[in-house]
Amino acid sequence: MTGFGADLMARLDAFAGFTEEPGLLTRLFLTPQHRAAADWLMELMGKAGMNARLDPAGTVVGRYEGTVPGAPALLIGSHIDTVRNAGRYDGNLGVLAAVAAVAELDRRGERLPFAIEVLGFGDEEGVRFPVTLTGSRAIAGRFDPAALEMRDRDGVRMADALRAFGGDPEAIATAARKPGEALAFLEVHIEQGPVLEAEGLPVGIVTAINGATRFAVRLRGMAGHAGTVPMALRRDALAAAAEMTLAAERVAAASDAGLVATVGRIEAKPGAVNVIPGEAAFTLDVRAPEDAVRRDACAVILADFEGIAARRGVELAVETTHDAAAAPCSPGIRRQIEAAVVRAGVRPLSLPSGAGHDAMAFAGVLPMGMLFVRCAGGISHNPAESITAEDADLSVRILLDIIRHFEHETPTA
């Protein structure tokens, strides 16, 4: 372990101690464990030379002033909430790496022409309430107040949970950065995929956060006796669903534009060993870094579904349950991240993010960019999530270099 790596890994281990379940890492939005983690983080920020506070949406904000007090800020952050039984690096790495970078600036007495704000968002995962990106959307000025009425599985309203946490649901609009107050948003995050490891690279430059469309697909055929209905006369809903699954896979596999398609859940009725399935239902998730690619793929896949349904004599019903546009990273910020990667002696690799991140809340509002860090096996949302101290160290060194060489871009740059 060298440089910043040992300290950062130790802090990530300590941060994982704020959990709802002993022996596991579960830290949901606005829980007592989230508050304890926020308090610990604010104390750490204070030691790193920042003024730390909790904003109305429950985001931890640590501000390191520039050469001129009140100067516009470079925003750097990620999330400190987790899924259930999580790994310890998803989100947390980005926040604590940013704190480590600012601590080094403070140790050296370095001030920049701009301020730095390190942000620890609390609701990227969307596990407790049926919404996500609460903190980042609030700072981006995109928070929907209707989310405050959402309830968790115990019936607790978000507004009430936020108030008990120490936030202020009535003042969330004041968390938004006004024009001229923020320069850009940067996020360091584990890749959560296998590409960097396969390429033998510790870090990568994110091109875009993939857009995603999700469908709920229902099929109705005819249930029948598994032994007495000839194959040519069957209207098997599950067989149709299986063929549709392969059709979606075929469309995605034929693309060279970063397209992926996944059938993540499937069920059949009546679900008996000796009955031909009369009904089937499945989900389809289609993602791509470019919206046109995703839309075209969805059209081709659904047309294939219609053909399969007609040929097999089953009724088809498709509902769009989610549709989110891609969030391209700003070309100017990407260039600055790539330059820092090259200065660190690493071959620059650009890749899209298949998962959503807080950075997407800022697309079109501020220039934004992301640095991915290699994780073992691409495993994430799992206790087996793993990074090396050397890669953690490199992420801090690259982030420091980006900060020291940062050039303000226009919102569309």
C-alpha positions in Angstrom: 0.0 0.0 0.0 1.4 3.4 -1.0 0.5 7.0 -0.8 -3.1 7.6 0.0 -4.2 4.0 -0.4 -3.7 2.6 3.2 -5.5 5.5 4.9 -8.3 5.5 2.4 -8.9 1.7 2.7 -8.8 2.0 6.5 -11.4 4.8 6.4 -13.6 2.8 4.0 -13.4 -0.1 6.5 -14.4 2.1 9.4 -17.2 3.7 7.4 -18.7 0.3 6.7 -19.2 0.0 10.5 -22.3 2.3 10.2 -24.8 -0.4 9.4 -28.3 -1.6 10.3 -27.2 -5.3 10.4 -24.2 -6.6 12.3 -21.8 -8.4 10.0 -23.4 -6.9 6.9 -23.4 -3.5 5.4 -26.9 -2.1 5.1 -27.3 1.7 5.4 -30.5 3.1 4.0 -31.5 6.7 3.4 -32.6 8.7 6.5 -32.0 5.9 9.0 -30.2 6.3 12.3 -27.2 4.6 10.8 -27.2 7.0 7.9 -27.2 9.9 10.4 -24.4 8.4 12.3 -22.4 8.0 9.1 -23.2 11.6 8.1 -21.9 12.8 11.5 -18.7 10.8 11.2 -18.2 12.2 7.7 -18.8 15.8 8.8 -16.1 15.3 11.5 -13.7 13.9 8.9 -14.4 16.8 6.6 -13.7 19.2 9.5 -10.3 17.6 10.0 -9.6 18.0 6.3 -10.0 21.8 6.5 -13.6 22.0 5.3 -16.7 23.6 6.8 -19.2 20.8 7.0 -23.0 20.8 7.2 -26.1 18.9 6.4 -28.3 20.4 3.7 -32.1 20.4 3.7 -32.2 17.2 1.6 -29.9 15.2 3.9 -26.7 15.6 1.9 -23.5 16.1 3.7 -21.7 19.2 2.3 -18.1 20.0 3.1 -16.8 23.3 1.7 -13.1 24.1 1.2 -12.8 27.8 0.4 -10.7 29.1 -2.5 -8.4 32.1 -2.5 -11.4 34.3 -2.4 -14.2 33.4 0.1 -17.5 32.7 -1.6 -16.0 31.8 -4.9 -17.9 29.4 -7.2 -17.3 25.8 -6.3 -16.2 22.6 -8.0 -18.6 19.9 -6.8 -17.1 16.5 -6.1 -19.1 13.7 -4.6 -21.0 10.4 -4.6 -23.4 8.6 -2.2 -23.1 7.2 1.2 -26.3 5.1 1.3 -26.1 1.4 0.3 -28.3 -1.4 -0.9 -29.0 -4.2 1.6 -26.0 -6.5 2.3 -23.8 -4.2 0.2 -20.2 -3.9 -0.6 -18.2 -1.1 1.1 -16.9 0.8 -2.0 -20.0 1.6 -4.1 -20.5 5.3 -3.5 -18.4 5.5 -0.4 -15.1 5.4 -2.4 -16.0 8.6 -4.3 -16.9 10.5 -1.2 -13.9 9.5 0.9 -11.5 9.8 -2.1 -12.7 13.4 -2.4 -12.1 14.1 1.3 -8.6 12.6 1.0 -7.8 14.9 -1.9 -9.0 18.0 -0.1 -7.1 16.9 3.1 -3.9 16.9 1.0 -4.6 20.4 -0.4 -5.2 21.6 3.2 -2.0 19.9 4.5 0.0 21.7 1.8 -1.8 25.0 2.4 -3.0 25.0 -1.2 -5.9 27.2 -2.2 -7.4 27.5 -5.6 -9.2 30.2 -7.5 -12.4 28.3 -6.8 -13.9 26.6 -3.8 -14.4 22.8 -3.6 -17.5 21.2 -2.2 -17.4 17.5 -1.3 -20.9 16.0 -1.3 -22.1 12.9 0.4 -25.5 12.2 -1.1 -28.0 10.0 0.8 -30.4 8.5 -1.7 -28.7 7.2 -4.8 -29.8 3.6 -4.4 -33.5 4.2 -3.9 -33.9 1.2 -1.6 -36.0 2.7 1.2 -38.4 4.9 -0.8 -39.6 4.4 -4.4 -37.5 7.4 -5.7 -33.8 7.9 -6.2 -31.2 10.7 -6.5 -33.0 12.8 -3.9 -29.8 14.7 -2.8 -28.2 15.2 -6.2 -31.5 16.3 -7.8 -32.0 18.8 -5.0 -28.6 20.4 -5.6 -29.1 20.3 -9.3 -32.5 22.1 -8.9 -34.4 19.1 -10.2 -36.1 17.8 -7.1 -39.8 16.9 -7.4 -41.6 17.8 -4.1 -44.0 15.0 -4.8 -41.3 12.6 -3.7 -41.7 13.8 -0.1 -45.1 12.0 0.0 -43.6 8.7 -0.9 -43.7 6.1 1.9 -41.3 3.3 2.9 -42.6 -0.3 3.5 -43.4 0.7 7.1 -45.6 3.5 5.9 -43.2 6.3 6.9 -43.4 9.4 4.7 -40.1 10.7 3.3 -41.0 14.2 4.6 -41.3 12.9 8.1 -38.2 10.7 7.9 -36.2 13.7 6.5 -37.4 16.0 9.3 -36.4 13.4 12.0 -33.0 13.0 10.3 -32.3 16.7 10.6 -33.2 17.8 7.1 -35.9 20.3 6.2 -38.4 19.2 3.6 -39.9 22.7 3.3 -36.5 24.2 2.4 -35.2 21.6 -0.1 -35.5 24.2 -2.9 -32.8 26.3 -1.2 -30.3 23.4 -1.6 -30.2 24.1 -5.4 -27.0 25.8 -6.6 -27.8 29.2 -8.2 -26.3 30.1 -11.6 -22.6 31.0 -11.0 -22.4 29.1 -7.7 -21.1 25.9 -9.1 -18.5 25.1 -11.9 -18.9 21.4 -12.6 -19.6 18.1 -10.9 -17.1 15.2 -10.7 -17.7 11.7 -9.4 -15.2 8.9 -8.6 -16.9 5.5 -8.6 -16.1 1.9 -8.8 -16.9 0.6 -12.3 -19.4 -2.1 -11.1 -18.4 -4.0 -14.3 -15.6 -6.2 -15.6 -14.2 -4.0 -18.5 -11.3 -2.3 -16.7 -10.1 -5.5 -15.1 -10.3 -7.3 -18.5 -8.3 -4.4 -20.0 -5.7 -4.6 -17.2 -6.4 -0.9 -16.3 -6.9 0.6 -12.9 -9.2 3.5 -14.0 -11.3 4.6 -16.9 -13.0 7.8 -18.3 -16.8 7.6 -18.4 -18.4 8.7 -21.7 -22.0 8.7 -20.7 -24.4 7.2 -18.2 -26.6 4.9 -20.2 -30.3 5.7 -20.8 -32.6 2.9 -19.8 -36.1 1.7 -20.9 -37.9 -1.0 -19.0 -41.0 -3.0 -20.1 -43.4 -5.3 -18.4 -44.5 -8.0 -20.9 -47.5 -10.2 -20.5 -48.4 -13.2 -22.7 -51.7 -15.2 -22.8 -51.8 -18.5 -24.6 -53.8 -21.6 -23.7 -53.1 -23.9 -20.8 -53.4 -27.6 -21.6 -52.4 -31.1 -20.6 -48.7 -31.6 -21.0 -49.3 -35.1 -22.4 -52.3 -34.8 -24.7 -51.8 -31.6 -26.6 -49.6 -32.1 -29.7 -46.7 -29.7 -30.2 -48.1 -28.2 -33.4 -51.4 -27.3 -31.6 -49.9 -25.7 -28.5 -50.2 -22.0 -27.6 -47.4 -22.1 -25.0 -47.0 -18.7 -23.3 -43.7 -19.7 -21.6 -42.1 -21.0 -24.8 -43.1 -17.7 -26.5 -41.5 -15.8 -23.6 -38.3 -17.9 -24.0 -38.1 -17.1 -27.7 -38.7 -13.4 -27.0 -35.8 -13.5 -24.5 -33.5 -14.9 -27.1 -34.7 -12.3 -29.7 -33.9 -9.5 -27.3 -30.5 -11.0 -26.6 -29.8 -11.3 -30.3 -30.6 -7.7 -31.1 -28.3 -6.5 -28.3 -25.5 -8.9 -29.2 -25.5 -7.6 -32.9 -24.9 -4.0 -31.8 -21.5 -2.4 -31.4 -22.9 0.7 -29.8 -22.8 -0.4 -26.1 -26.4 -1.7 -26.3 -27.4 -4.2 -23.6 -30.8 -6.0 -23.1 -31.8 -8.1 -20.1 -34.8 -10.2 -19.2 -34.4 -10.1 -15.4 -37.6 -11.7 -14.1 -39.9 -14.3 -15.7 -42.9 -16.2 -14.3 -45.4 -18.6 -15.8 -48.9 -19.8 -14.8 -50.3 -22.1 -13.7 -46.8 -23.4 -12.9 -47.4 -27.1 -12.7 -45.1 -29.8 -14.0 -47.7 -31.4 -16.2 -49.5 -28.3 -17.5 -48.6 -26.2 -20.6 -48.2 -22.6 -19.4 -51.2 -20.5 -20.4 -49.8 -17.2 -19.1 -46.3 -15.8 -18.8 -44.9 -12.5 -17.8 -41.4 -11.1 -17.9 -39.4 -7.8 -17.6 -37.1 -6.4 -20.2 -34.4 -3.8 -19.5 -32.7 -2.1 -22.5 -29.8 0.3 -22.1 -27.4 2.2 -24.3 -25.2 5.3 -24.0 -27.1 7.0 -26.9 -30.8 7.5 -26.8 -31.3 6.9 -30.6 -29.6 3.5 -30.3 -31.8 2.5 -27.4 -35.0 3.7 -29.1 -34.2 2.0 -32.3 -33.3 -1.3 -30.5 -36.6 -1.2 -28.5 -38.6 -0.8 -31.7 -36.8 -3.7 -33.3 -37.2 -5.9 -30.2 -40.9 -5.1 -29.8 -41.5 -5.8 -33.5 -39.8 -9.2 -33.0 -42.1 -9.9 -30.0 -45.2 -9.1 -32.1 -44.0 -11.5 -34.8 -43.3 -14.3 -32.3 -46.6 -13.8 -30.6 -48.6 -13.9 -33.9 -46.7 -17.1 -35.1 -47.3 -18.9 -31.7 -50.9 -17.8 -31.3 -50.5 -15.9 -28.0 -51.8 -12.5 -27.0 -49.1 -9.9 -26.3 -49.4 -6.9 -24.0 -46.4 -4.6 -23.4 -46.2 -1.7 -20.8 -43.4 0.7 -20.6 -42.6 1.0 -16.9 -39.4 3.2 -17.0 -37.8 5.5 -19.5 -34.7 7.5 -18.7 -32.6 9.5 -21.1 -28.9 8.9 -21.4 -26.7 11.4 -19.6 -23.6 12.2 -21.7 -20.5 13.4 -19.8 -19.3 16.8 -20.8 -16.6 16.6 -23.5 -14.5 19.3 -21.8 -14.6 17.5 -18.5 -13.8 14.2 -20.2 -10.7 15.8 -21.8 -9.5 17.0 -18.4 -10.0 13.6 -16.7 -8.2 11.9 -19.6 -5.3 14.3 -19.4 -4.9 13.5 -15.7 -5.1 9.8 -16.4 -2.3 10.2 -19.0 -0.2 12.3 -16.6 -0.5 9.4 -14.1 1.1 7.1 -16.6 -2.1 5.1 -17.4 -3.4 4.2 -20.8 -6.7 6.1 -21.2 -9.8 4.0 -21.8 -13.2 5.5 -22.3 -16.3 3.5 -21.5 -20.0 4.1 -20.8 -21.7 3.5 -17.5 -24.4 0.9 -17.6 -25.5 1.8 -14.1 -27.1 5.0 -12.9 -25.2 7.5 -10.8 -25.6 10.8 -9.0 -23.7 12.5 -11.8 -26.7 12.0 -14.1 -28.8 14.5 -12.1 -26.4 17.3 -13.2 -26.4 16.5 -17.0 -27.5 19.6 -18.8 -27.3 21.7 -15.6 -23.5 21.6 -15.0 -20.6 20.2 -16.9 -20.1 16.7 -15.3 -17.8 13.8 -15.6 -16.8 10.5 -13.9 -13.7 8.5 -13.2 -14.3 4.8 -12.9 -12.0 2.7 -10.7 -11.5 -1.0 -11.3 -13.3 -3.5 -9.0 -12.4 -7.2 -8.8 -14.6 -9.4 -11.1 -16.9 -6.4 -11.8 -18.7 -7.5 -8.7 -20.9 -4.9 -6.9 -24.0 -4.6 -4.7 -22.4 -7.6 -3.0 -20.2 -8.1 0.1 -17.5 -9.5 -2.3 -17.1 -6.1 -3.8 -13.3 -5.4 -3.8 -10.7 -2.8 -4.9 -7.0 -2.6 -4.3 -5.2 0.0 -2.1 -3.1 0.8 -5.2 -6.1 1.6 -7.3 -7.6 3.6 -4.4 -4.4 5.6 -4.1 -4.4 6.3 -7.8 -8.0 7.5 -7.8 -7.0 10.2 -5.2 -3.9 11.2 -7.1 -5.8 11.6 -10.3 -8.5 13.5 -8.6 -6.0 15.9 -7.1 -4.4 16.4 -10.5 -7.8 17.2 -12.0 -8.5 19.7 -9.3 -5.1 21.4 -9.7 -5.4 21.7 -13.5 -9.2 22.3 -13.5 -10.4 24.7 -16.2 -14.0 26.0 -16.0 -16.2 24.8 -18.9 -19.5 26.1 -20.1 -22.5 23.9 -19.2 -22.5 22.4 -22.7 -18.7 21.9 -23.0 
